[in-house]
Amino acid sequence: MAKIAFILLCHKDPDAIIRQAERLTAAGDYMAIHFDARADPDHYEKIRKALNGNANVTFAKRRVKCGWGEWSLVQATLNAVQAAVDAYPRATHFYMLSGDCMAIKSAEYTHHFLDENDADFIENFDYFESDWIKTGMKEERLIYRHFFNERKHKRAFYASMEIQRRLKLARKLPEDIQLRIGSQWWCLRRETIEKVLEFARDRRDVMRFFSTTWIPDETFFQTIVPHLVPEPEIRSRTLTFLMFTDYGMPVTFYNDHYDMLISQDYLFTRKISPEAQDLKRRLGLLYAATGVNFQISGEGPSLFKFLTGRGRVGRRFATRFWETESTLGRERELLVVVCKKWHVAKRVLERIRQTTNVPAVEYLFNEEDTYLPDLGGIQTSLEKRTRHRRALMRMLFDYFETDKMIVCMDPTNIELLQDFAADRSVTRLLEIECSFTDDYLIGHAMRVGLAGEQTSPETLERLLPTIRNDMIFESDRIRDAEFKNYSRIRETGDLEDNTQALAQFLSISTDAARDIASSPHLFAD
C-alpha cells in the first residue's frame, strides 16, 4: 500500500502545523518539515518540541531563508525531500503541501488512489507555447539572471534586468532539456524523487541556471521530471484543488464549502481560511474515516463562476467580491505609517524593510504611480483603490502571502484610517511628526498647486501660516480620533522615545527598533 511522505514548507501558525502533522501521520504516513529560517525561532522550537516524539515526522537538516519567487523555495523543498528520503525508506510517494492545505478525501481513499494510479502527478506545460503565464514577464524569467527579489528590492530587480538587456547579456537556455511550467503542488513517486536528487547532484550547470531564474518553483521540478521520466508515466495535473479568481488571486474556502470540496476529483485543497474552524474540524474527521463513498462531480470551477456571477446574500460567494467591503481577516495586522513628508516616510519604510522583511507598500492611496502588482484592474487608479480599499488590501495580503503588512498614508486620509481601524483585523498607526521649514512649505504649496513660479514673495508670506496650521490640524485630528494602537515618532524627539514607539508599532525588539530610529539622515529634507 502507498506510504506518503508529505513535504511541508511553512513559515507561520505553529499550532496549525502541529495539528496538520499529527493528523496526517496518524494514518501511518510521514512528514518532512521545512520551517522558514526567516520566521520566528520560538515558533520553530514550539513545533520541534511538540513533534519530537513522533517518529513519523522529520525536519530538514538545513533551513534556508525563503523569499517568494526565489530559488530559496526550491532549495528548501530539496532539503525537506532529502530529509524524507533518508528518514523514511518505506515512503512510496512524496507530496508537496503548504500550511494552508487540508485533505478533502479520507486517508483510505488517498492511499487506494495512489495504488491504482502508478504515475507522477505534476503539471508540466511547455513554457513558451502554453498560456500558463497570463500576465507579466515570461521569457525574461529565464534568459536574465535575477539576483534581487522583485517584491523586496523592486528597483534593483528591474534595474539589473535592464542593464542585462542593454548589454545584451541574455543567456542561452540549457540545450538538452525542454523548459516546462506548472503548479508547485506535485505528488511524485519515490523512484522519481531519487532521480531528481541524483540529477541535482550531477547537473550543476542546470542547477546554476535555475538558481538565478525568477519563480523557479514553477519551473524546476516541472522541467526536470519530464526529462527523467517517460511521458506515459506522468499525469500533467495536480492532486491539490485550487481555484483562482478573475483577479488571479487564490480562492479561499470557508465553512460552507465542505460539500463542494469533497466532491472534487482531488486529494487535497488550498487555501482554507484561518476562520473556517468548522470546515477544518469536518475535514480532519473525514481524513480519519473509513468506508466513505465519495461522489465525484468536479463542478468546483464552474460552480464558483456561477455563484460569483449570481450572488448569494450573506454567503461567502458574493456578487463581485471586490465590491463587498468585508473584513481584512481577524488574524491579520495592517501597519499604517502616517506622515506628511512622503520622502521621510519612504526612508523610514526602507529601513523597516531591511530590518523586519515585512512587506510594505508606499503611498498607494495618494500616488497614482505607486507600484502595485497586477490585481486585475482594481489597482489602476486612486479612485478604484479608495473605493475598494478593503478588497485591495485583502488582495495585497494574499499576493504577499502574509498576515502582516505595512502601508503609507497621508494625514489627510483620516476616513481611510478610521475605516481600517474599525476592521476586525488589527490596525496599528505610526505617526511621524516632522518639522516644516518655510522652504519646505513653499515647495509643498507648489507641488499641490497653491503657488507657482510666478507667485510673489508677499503672497507666499501670507500663505505659509495657513498651510502650517492646516498641517497641524491634520495631525491633531489623528490624535483626537484616539486610535487604539497609536504610536508616534518625532523629528525633534528623544532617541529612546522614538525607539520605544517603533518597537511597539512593529512588535520588534528594542535593539532592532533603535537601529531604525538611529539611522542617519532619517528626517533630512
Disulfide bonds with the S-S distance in Angstrom:
none
